[in-house]
C-alpha cells in the first residue's frame, strides 16, 4: 500500500510539472508570435517606410526622384511622394533646366528696390508662349539719361554659383545688382541699364523705373558694380 501511495504522489507531481511546462510553452509561443507579428509590421510599415521618406527627401535636395523602388508599401509611398516633389523643384531652379534658351526678344525687363541698401533687383519676365531656360550671369552696363550715348561701367561677376532656371510663360526670374555708392559728391548718376541675358548676344536697354545708381566718376582698381547670376528667385513676381 505504501508503494502505491508513493507512485500516486509521483504521478500527481509529474502531472503538475507537465501542466506548468505547458503553460510556459503557451506563453513563449504567444510572445514569439507577437514578436514575429511586430517585426513583420515594422518591416512593412515602419522601418522601411521611414527609410523611404528619407530617401525621397534626399531626392528633393538633389533634384532627383528618390531611390526606393522595391520593398514594402512604406518604402514605395515615401519615395514616390518625395520623388515627385524633387522633380517639381528641379523644373524651376536646380542643376538642370528644360526648354530652349530664353531670347531677349521674349523677355520683359523691370527694376525694383531690393530692400537692402545699394542693391537693385532686375526682373526678367517670360513674355513668350513657350517655356525657356537660362543659366549663368547676365551682362550689365550702366547707362545715363542719354542711353547708349552715356555709358558707364560694366558690372563684374560675383562668386555666387549660378543655378539652372526654367521660366514658364508669364513667370519671372531675377538677379541682384550691387554697387558701391559715391561718397565724394562728384560721382556719376545712371538711370538705365543695358542687360544681355546669359548665352545671348542681343541686349535690352531698360529704365531703372525711378531708381538711380550713383558711383564714382572714375573707376579705381576694383569695379564699383557687381552682378549675381540669374535665378535669384522664380515665380509670379509676388
Secondary structure, DSSP 8 states (H G I E B T S, - for coil): -HHHHHHHHHHHHHHHHHHHHHHHHHHHHHHHHHHHHHHHHIIIIIHHHHHHHHHHHHHHHHTS--S--SS-HHHHHHHHHHHHHHHHHHTTEES---SEE--GGGEEEEEEE-SSTTEEEEEEEE-SSS-EEEES--EEEEEETTEEEEEEEE-EE-S----EEEE-TT-EEEEEEEE----SS--EEE-EEEEE-TT-S-EEEEE-TT--EEE-SS--SS-SEEE--S-S-EES--
